[in-house]
């Protein structure tokens, strides 16, 4: 209902902008020094339609009620914007203005600054619709670029924070495991796949959880290889057990900065299982800054990453997913715009907001609890709901 009301208001305001001016009632002319009012008068107060001028400049033209601006009108702010707006009790509450930067339509404060809900479109056809505070995008909103890229989530002082997740039973959850879900020190713990359910989302970060945490495991990624010499000895057994329980399964490779990417790709392909219906393979890229520097810098790293992704993609017939951290996104991913544009991302981020990438999985904690697994588990959530998940499986799984 609020959206419809806002839409109606914007249409009304846009219609007003087509008018050159608002006609006065023509009933009276009142002069007070350099100030002139032309329009309706009732009980000695401005009432009806009228125009207020200071010298040769029109301050306000529009509706009045008992001496106060109230209703539709046209005015100017301190930045010389021509505002077509709505006033209540002498206070501007919403309006539309246009300048060289674009057009704003929506709620405003008494100083004609964007405040509340509004939209802004620039000459390049970029659009933002959402909440504003003190003239800046703040609160929930979404923007659409001229290339149709959409970001929806929360903003603060014109900075996009991301979408805040609320964890409910309606979301799609999964886990990723390695030998560390079996071994701790000299102790070995088998996984009881008949009892697998997520029972706790970890304590490493604050989360918005609705209802009891008792979620089925819909997907499971299992570490297969690392570098060119390390294999997970539990990979095959876990793969067969999870698949036998109807859990969607995928394999991941932990990338090494010390060995050629082509050799790592061949090692992963040789030691992993790729069956029809399996999830797309994943490249886990977690180098430190020192490791990146030692291998020749970000350009060398991304050349290697591209090699692995290409070779594994050609072998499996599906595009692999890139697993990276939020800090890696912030520091390095802009140097490889093709990877950001062309590949789905699985991100390790333990904060509250989803990042601005093609996100398919979000690792929400490394310290979750899963019935059937004795040790702590990485818990992940799919970026979407059941319909989006089914579309993803149909489009991205191994054929």
LUMZATI-455162 format. One record per residue (C-alpha): residue number from 1; x, y, z. Coordinates in pm, whole numbers, plus 50000, padded with zeros to 5 digits. Each point is the difference from the previous one (the first is absolute). Layout:
nr->NUM; X->X; Y->Y; Z->Z
...
! end
This chain:
nr->1; X->50000; Y->50000; Z->50000
nr->2; X->50283; Y->50240; Z->50087
nr->3; X->50165; Y->49921; Z->49664
nr->4; X->49677; Y->50076; Z->49811
nr->5; X->49956; Y->50325; Z->50191
nr->6; X->50358; Y->50101; Z->49926
nr->7; X->49962; Y->49907; Z->49633
nr->8; X->49684; Y->50212; Z->49973
nr->9; X->50179; Y->50293; Z->50161
nr->10; X->50295; Y->49975; Z->49763
nr->11; X->49769; Y->49988; Z->49697
nr->12; X->49818; Y->50307; Z->50130
nr->13; X->50322; Y->50189; Z->50056
nr->14; X->50135; Y->49909; Z->49658
nr->15; X->49676; Y->50130; Z->49848
nr->16; X->50049; Y->50327; Z->50185
nr->17; X->50350; Y->50042; Z->49859
nr->18; X->49845; Y->50020; Z->49655
nr->19; X->49818; Y->50321; Z->50106
nr->20; X->50179; Y->50330; Z->49948
nr->21; X->49837; Y->50143; Z->50309
nr->22; X->49695; Y->49967; Z->50224
nr->23; X->49731; Y->50258; Z->49934
nr->24; X->49897; Y->50225; Z->50290
nr->25; X->49642; Y->50067; Z->50102
nr->26; X->50056; Y->50362; Z->49904
nr->27; X->49787; Y->50127; Z->50287
nr->28; X->50247; Y->50229; Z->50176
nr->29; X->50341; Y->50162; Z->49988
nr->30; X->50173; Y->50051; Z->50334
nr->31; X->50327; Y->50192; Z->50022
nr->32; X->50224; Y->50014; Z->50306
nr->33; X->50327; Y->50174; Z->49925
nr->34; X->50182; Y->49795; Z->49739
nr->35; X->49756; Y->49710; Z->50037
nr->36; X->49695; Y->49963; Z->49776
nr->37; X->49718; Y->49747; Z->50020
nr->38; X->49750; Y->49947; Z->49721
nr->39; X->49715; Y->49758; Z->50053
nr->40; X->49717; Y->49892; Z->50226
nr->41; X->49930; Y->50159; Z->50338
nr->42; X->49773; Y->49869; Z->50277
nr->43; X->49955; Y->50164; Z->50339
nr->44; X->50301; Y->50219; Z->49924
nr->45; X->50228; Y->49699; Z->49930
nr->46; X->50139; Y->49850; Z->49684
nr->47; X->49758; Y->49726; Z->49895
nr->48; X->49939; Y->49812; Z->49675
nr->49; X->50249; Y->50039; Z->49716
nr->50; X->50254; Y->50276; Z->50023
nr->51; X->50347; Y->50117; Z->49909
nr->52; X->50252; Y->50149; Z->50243
nr->53; X->50289; Y->50204; Z->49860
nr->54; X->50298; Y->50182; Z->50143
nr->55; X->50099; Y->50265; Z->49753
nr->56; X->49992; Y->49840; Z->49657
nr->57; X->50055; Y->49647; Z->50135
nr->58; X->49708; Y->49768; Z->50062
nr->59; X->50051; Y->49829; Z->50337
nr->60; X->49694; Y->49777; Z->49984
nr->61; X->49706; Y->49948; Z->49767
nr->62; X->49729; Y->49758; Z->50094
nr->63; X->49737; Y->49912; Z->50260
nr->64; X->49957; Y->50178; Z->50333
nr->65; X->49784; Y->49932; Z->50302
nr->66; X->49948; Y->50258; Z->50273
nr->67; X->50327; Y->50178; Z->49925
nr->68; X->50214; Y->49690; Z->49962
nr->69; X->50122; Y->49812; Z->49697
nr->70; X->49790; Y->49685; Z->49983
nr->71; X->49954; Y->49777; Z->49700
nr->72; X->50162; Y->50011; Z->49658
nr->73; X->50250; Y->50268; Z->49919
nr->74; X->50320; Y->50112; Z->49830
nr->75; X->50301; Y->50145; Z->50177
nr->76; X->50380; Y->50020; Z->49994
nr->77; X->50257; Y->49877; Z->50250
nr->78; X->50339; Y->50143; Z->50101
nr->79; X->50165; Y->49811; Z->49712
nr->80; X->49761; Y->50170; Z->49754
nr->81; X->49812; Y->49678; Z->49926
nr->82; X->49649; Y->50063; Z->49870
nr->83; X->49791; Y->49778; Z->50225
nr->84; X->49653; Y->49881; Z->49910
nr->85; X->49873; Y->49867; Z->50328
nr->86; X->49748; Y->49944; Z->50272
nr->87; X->49987; Y->50222; Z->50310
nr->88; X->49828; Y->49943; Z->50334
nr->89; X->49972; Y->50271; Z->50266
nr->90; X->50257; Y->50217; Z->49820
nr->91; X->50247; Y->49709; Z->49980
nr->92; X->50118; Y->49827; Z->49684
nr->93; X->49947; Y->49623; Z->50037
nr->94; X->50064; Y->49865; Z->49650
nr->95; X->50088; Y->50118; Z->49656
nr->96; X->50192; Y->49973; Z->49676
nr->97; X->50301; Y->50192; Z->49877
nr->98; X->50239; Y->49966; Z->49706
nr->99; X->50353; Y->50128; Z->49947
nr->100; X->50308; Y->49895; Z->49803
nr->101; X->50054; Y->49696; Z->50227
nr->102; X->49652; Y->49855; Z->49947
nr->103; X->49645; Y->50002; Z->50134
nr->104; X->49889; Y->49938; Z->50357
nr->105; X->49638; Y->49920; Z->50089
nr->106; X->49882; Y->49920; Z->50349
nr->107; X->49979; Y->50110; Z->50359
nr->108; X->50198; Y->50300; Z->50123
nr->109; X->50068; Y->50183; Z->50323
nr->110; X->49913; Y->50365; Z->50062
nr->111; X->50326; Y->50106; Z->49834
nr->112; X->49905; Y->49818; Z->49678
nr->113; X->50263; Y->49731; Z->50060
nr->114; X->49920; Y->49638; Z->49917
nr->115; X->49869; Y->49833; Z->50315
nr->116; X->49787; Y->49686; Z->50017
nr->117; X->49901; Y->49801; Z->49692
nr->118; X->50099; Y->50122; Z->49656
nr->119; X->50156; Y->49924; Z->49664
nr->120; X->50288; Y->50150; Z->49805
nr->121; X->50079; Y->49946; Z->49633
nr->122; X->50312; Y->50141; Z->49836
nr->123; X->50054; Y->50084; Z->49630
nr->124; X->50177; Y->49665; Z->49949
nr->125; X->49676; Y->49815; Z->50090
nr->126; X->50125; Y->49879; Z->50336
nr->127; X->49713; Y->49985; Z->50250
nr->128; X->49977; Y->49980; Z->50378
nr->129; X->49674; Y->49947; Z->50187
nr->130; X->49993; Y->49982; Z->50377
nr->131; X->50064; Y->50184; Z->50323
nr->132; X->50186; Y->50328; Z->50042
nr->133; X->50139; Y->50199; Z->50292
nr->134; X->50152; Y->50349; Z->49976
nr->135; X->50013; Y->49972; Z->49622
nr->136; X->50185; Y->49668; Z->49995
nr->137; X->49888; Y->49643; Z->49936
nr->138; X->49955; Y->49854; Z->50347
nr->139; X->49785; Y->49701; Z->50095
nr->140; X->49852; Y->49736; Z->49773
nr->141; X->49996; Y->50058; Z->49626
nr->142; X->50101; Y->49866; Z->49663
nr->143; X->50182; Y->50140; Z->49702
nr->144; X->49996; Y->49893; Z->49637
nr->145; X->50288; Y->50097; Z->49773
nr->146; X->49968; Y->50077; Z->49632
nr->147; X->50137; Y->49648; Z->49940
nr->148; X->49710; Y->49855; Z->50206
nr->149; X->50219; Y->49897; Z->50292
nr->150; X->49790; Y->50006; Z->50318
nr->151; X->50110; Y->50053; Z->50360
nr->152; X->49740; Y->49967; Z->50273
nr->153; X->50069; Y->50043; Z->50368
nr->154; X->50097; Y->50255; Z->50259
nr->155; X->50189; Y->50326; Z->49944
nr->156; X->50174; Y->50242; Z->50233
nr->157; X->50099; Y->50354; Z->49889
nr->158; X->50001; Y->49900; Z->49630
nr->159; X->50208; Y->49685; Z->50068
nr->160; X->49848; Y->49662; Z->49910
nr->161; X->50028; Y->49757; Z->50292
nr->162; X->49816; Y->49705; Z->49851
nr->163; X->49693; Y->49794; Z->50071
nr->164; X->49941; Y->49895; Z->50358
nr->165; X->49899; Y->49637; Z->50031
nr->166; X->49739; Y->49862; Z->50233
nr->167; X->50042; Y->49631; Z->50068
nr->168; X->49680; Y->49797; Z->49990
nr->169; X->49899; Y->49647; Z->49911
nr->170; X->49903; Y->50127; Z->49652
nr->171; X->50360; Y->50051; Z->49894
nr->172; X->50224; Y->49740; Z->49835
nr->173; X->50293; Y->49888; Z->50220
nr->174; X->50307; Y->49793; Z->49935
nr->175; X->50335; Y->49905; Z->50150
nr->176; X->50358; Y->49963; Z->49882
nr->177; X->50226; Y->49738; Z->50154
nr->178; X->50353; Y->49863; Z->49987
nr->179; X->50206; Y->49766; Z->50216
nr->180; X->49962; Y->50253; Z->50284
nr->181; X->49642; Y->49878; Z->50053
nr->182; X->50146; Y->49654; Z->50064
nr->183; X->50333; Y->50055; Z->50176
nr->184; X->50106; Y->50210; Z->50296
nr->185; X->50349; Y->49929; Z->50122
nr->186; X->50029; Y->49622; Z->50031
nr->187; X->49623; Y->49953; Z->50035
nr->188; X->49785; Y->49885; Z->49711
nr->189; X->49625; Y->50067; Z->49981
nr->190; X->49784; Y->49834; Z->49733
nr->191; X->49707; Y->50191; Z->49849
nr->192; X->49655; Y->49852; Z->50055
nr->193; X->49831; Y->50103; Z->49676
nr->194; X->49664; Y->49865; Z->50116
nr->195; X->49980; Y->50278; Z->50263
nr->196; X->50124; Y->50296; Z->49795
nr->197; X->49808; Y->50320; Z->50088
nr->198; X->50120; Y->50351; Z->50079
nr->199; X->49940; Y->50079; Z->50368
nr->200; X->50198; Y->50322; Z->50060
nr->201; X->50125; Y->50287; Z->49781
nr->202; X->50311; Y->50076; Z->50204
nr->203; X->50100; Y->50285; Z->50227
nr->204; X->50266; Y->50180; Z->49799
nr->205; X->49762; Y->50272; Z->49880
nr->206; X->49664; Y->50154; Z->50079
nr->207; X->49710; Y->49853; Z->49807
nr->208; X->49628; Y->50061; Z->49954
nr->209; X->49840; Y->49662; Z->50060
nr->210; X->49626; Y->49938; Z->49999
nr->211; X->49875; Y->49676; Z->50150
nr->212; X->50191; Y->49695; Z->50113
nr->213; X->50319; Y->49902; Z->49818
nr->214; X->49925; Y->49649; Z->49879
nr->215; X->50072; Y->50009; Z->49627
nr->216; X->50055; Y->49721; Z->49748
nr->217; X->50331; Y->49995; Z->49812
nr->218; X->49909; Y->50058; Z->49637
nr->219; X->50353; Y->50008; Z->49858
nr->220; X->50348; Y->49894; Z->50103
nr->221; X->50339; Y->50094; Z->49858
nr->222; X->50287; Y->49766; Z->50083
nr->223; X->50367; Y->50086; Z->49974
nr->224; X->50162; Y->49772; Z->49746
nr->225; X->50352; Y->50132; Z->49942
nr->226; X->50253; Y->50271; Z->50083
nr->227; X->50290; Y->50109; Z->49784
nr->228; X->50142; Y->49706; Z->49807
nr->229; X->50065; Y->49750; Z->50278
nr->230; X->49736; Y->50015; Z->50276
nr->231; X->49685; Y->49788; Z->49983
nr->232; X->49718; Y->49978; Z->50253
nr->233; X->49994; Y->49634; Z->50099
nr->234; X->49635; Y->50027; Z->50105
nr->235; X->49883; Y->50161; Z->49675
nr->236; X->49868; Y->49695; Z->49814
nr->237; X->49821; Y->49846; Z->50300
nr->238; X->49838; Y->50333; Z->50094
nr->239; X->49902; Y->50063; Z->49639
nr->240; X->49826; Y->49664; Z->49968
nr->241; X->49831; Y->50029; Z->50341
nr->242; X->49867; Y->50352; Z->49941
nr->243; X->49881; Y->49919; Z->49647
nr->244; X->49834; Y->49686; Z->50129
nr->245; X->49799; Y->50214; Z->50243
nr->246; X->49871; Y->50220; Z->49718
nr->247; X->50226; Y->50294; Z->50085
nr->248; X->50132; Y->50198; Z->49704
nr->249; X->50379; Y->49955; Z->49998
nr->250; X->50292; Y->50191; Z->49854
nr->251; X->50380; Y->49985; Z->50021
nr->252; X->50240; Y->50281; Z->50078
nr->253; X->50372; Y->50054; Z->49952
nr->254; X->50218; Y->50211; Z->50229
nr->255; X->50223; Y->50216; Z->49781
nr->256; X->50375; Y->50016; Z->50059
nr->257; X->50217; Y->50295; Z->49896
nr->258; X->50309; Y->49772; Z->49980
nr->259; X->49908; Y->49764; Z->49716
nr->260; X->49881; Y->50055; Z->49640
nr->261; X->49626; Y->50046; Z->49963
nr->262; X->49985; Y->49755; Z->49709
nr->263; X->50156; Y->49725; Z->50212
nr->264; X->49756; Y->50078; Z->50282
nr->265; X->49706; Y->49977; Z->49761
nr->266; X->50116; Y->49660; Z->49870
nr->267; X->50053; Y->49875; Z->50356
nr->268; X->49649; Y->50110; Z->50101
nr->269; X->49842; Y->49843; Z->49691
nr->270; X->50185; Y->49670; Z->50054
nr->271; X->49896; Y->49964; Z->50365
nr->272; X->49643; Y->50135; Z->49998
nr->273; X->49664; Y->49855; Z->49905
nr->274; X->49779; Y->50188; Z->49751
nr->275; X->49663; Y->49839; Z->49946
nr->276; X->49691; Y->50126; Z->49827
nr->277; X->49803; Y->50226; Z->50235
nr->278; X->50298; Y->50085; Z->50222
nr->279; X->50060; Y->50359; Z->50101
nr->280; X->50252; Y->50205; Z->49799
nr->281; X->50357; Y->49958; Z->50128
nr->282; X->50156; Y->50271; Z->50216
nr->283; X->50343; Y->50162; Z->50011
nr->284; X->50084; Y->50111; Z->50354
nr->285; X->50236; Y->50300; Z->49977
nr->286; X->50130; Y->50120; Z->50336
nr->287; X->50359; Y->50128; Z->49954
nr->288; X->50153; Y->50256; Z->50231
nr->289; X->50136; Y->50328; Z->49868
nr->290; X->50354; Y->49868; Z->50046
nr->291; X->49920; Y->49685; Z->49802
nr->292; X->49850; Y->50204; Z->49717
nr->293; X->50306; Y->50224; Z->49995
nr->294; X->50235; Y->49698; Z->49996
nr->295; X->49829; Y->49848; Z->49694
nr->296; X->50032; Y->50324; Z->49804
nr->297; X->49708; Y->50216; Z->50114
nr->298; X->49626; Y->50008; Z->49928
nr->299; X->50043; Y->49974; Z->49623
nr->300; X->50191; Y->49675; Z->50035
nr->301; X->49744; Y->49869; Z->50247
nr->302; X->49706; Y->50075; Z->49773
nr->303; X->50172; Y->49845; Z->49698
nr->304; X->50036; Y->49681; Z->50201
nr->305; X->49641; Y->50015; Z->50124
nr->306; X->49873; Y->50045; Z->49645
nr->307; X->50202; Y->49698; Z->49886
nr->308; X->49852; Y->49774; Z->50269
nr->309; X->49646; Y->50123; Z->49940
nr->310; X->50031; Y->49950; Z->49625
nr->311; X->50147; Y->49650; Z->50018
nr->312; X->49755; Y->49870; Z->50260
nr->313; X->49709; Y->50170; Z->49826
nr->314; X->50087; Y->49834; Z->49669
nr->315; X->50032; Y->49659; Z->50166
nr->316; X->49674; Y->50014; Z->50197
nr->317; X->49793; Y->50194; Z->49748
nr->318; X->49892; Y->50253; Z->50258
nr->319; X->50146; Y->50326; Z->50126
nr->320; X->50174; Y->49961; Z->50339
nr->321; X->49921; Y->50218; Z->50299
nr->322; X->50267; Y->50224; Z->50155
nr->323; X->50028; Y->49988; Z->50381
nr->324; X->50161; Y->50312; Z->50148
nr->325; X->49984; Y->50218; Z->50310
nr->326; X->49846; Y->50345; Z->50038
nr->327; X->50347; Y->50149; Z->50058
nr->328; X->50115; Y->49845; Z->49670
nr->329; X->49702; Y->50158; Z->49824
nr->330; X->50080; Y->50339; Z->50148
nr->331; X->50372; Y->49989; Z->49927
nr->332; X->50045; Y->49803; Z->49679
nr->333; X->49687; Y->49904; Z->49807
nr->334; X->49966; Y->50339; Z->49828
nr->335; X->50331; Y->49917; Z->49826
nr->336; X->49828; Y->49709; Z->49825
nr->337; X->49668; Y->50146; Z->49879
nr->338; X->49949; Y->49704; Z->49764
nr->339; X->49992; Y->49757; Z->50293
nr->340; X->49760; Y->50220; Z->50194
nr->341; X->49779; Y->50030; Z->49693
nr->342; X->50010; Y->49643; Z->49868
nr->343; X->50022; Y->49771; Z->50302
nr->344; X->49774; Y->49913; Z->50288
nr->345; X->50148; Y->50071; Z->50340
nr->346; X->49992; Y->49812; Z->50329
nr->347; X->50112; Y->50240; Z->50266
nr->348; X->50124; Y->49959; Z->50353
nr->349; X->49859; Y->50295; Z->50186
nr->350; X->49890; Y->49990; Z->50356
nr->351; X->49844; Y->50346; Z->50016
nr->352; X->49638; Y->50093; Z->49940
nr->353; X->49990; Y->50112; Z->49638
nr->354; X->50026; Y->49821; Z->49669
nr->355; X->50278; Y->50139; Z->49776
nr->356; X->49962; Y->50145; Z->49652
nr->357; X->50097; Y->49696; Z->49790
nr->358; X->49817; Y->49719; Z->49814
nr->359; X->49946; Y->49823; Z->50329
nr->360; X->49868; Y->49643; Z->50002
nr->361; X->50119; Y->49878; Z->50340
nr->362; X->50078; Y->50191; Z->50315
nr->363; X->50207; Y->49832; Z->50271
nr->364; X->49834; Y->50151; Z->50302
nr->365; X->50214; Y->49836; Z->50272
nr->366; X->50292; Y->49762; Z->50053
nr->367; X->49880; Y->49887; Z->50343
nr->368; X->49657; Y->49856; Z->49933
nr->369; X->49862; Y->49681; Z->50144
nr->370; X->49852; Y->49713; Z->49802
nr->371; X->49835; Y->49692; Z->50145
nr->372; X->50200; Y->49698; Z->49891
nr->373; X->50331; Y->50190; Z->49992
nr->374; X->50195; Y->50020; Z->50325
nr->375; X->50225; Y->50296; Z->49908
nr->376; X->49917; Y->50356; Z->49891
nr->377; X->49878; Y->50046; Z->49642
nr->378; X->49995; Y->50281; Z->49744
nr->379; X->49635; Y->50093; Z->49939
nr->380; X->49893; Y->50155; Z->49669
nr->381; X->49680; Y->50150; Z->49864
nr->382; X->49892; Y->50020; Z->49637
nr->383; X->49937; Y->50350; Z->49868
nr->384; X->49630; Y->49962; Z->49929
nr->385; X->49703; Y->49784; Z->50081
nr->386; X->49864; Y->49671; Z->49866
nr->387; X->49908; Y->50124; Z->49651
nr->388; X->50337; Y->50167; Z->49947
nr->389; X->50180; Y->49697; Z->50139
nr->390; X->49821; Y->49764; Z->49762
nr->391; X->50082; Y->50230; Z->49707
nr->392; X->50364; Y->50008; Z->50108
nr->393; X->50016; Y->49620; Z->50017
nr->394; X->49839; Y->49966; Z->49656
nr->395; X->50236; Y->50255; Z->49846
nr->396; X->50334; Y->49940; Z->50175
nr->397; X->50024; Y->49633; Z->50104
nr->398; X->50207; Y->49748; Z->49805
nr->399; X->49802; Y->49867; Z->49704
! end
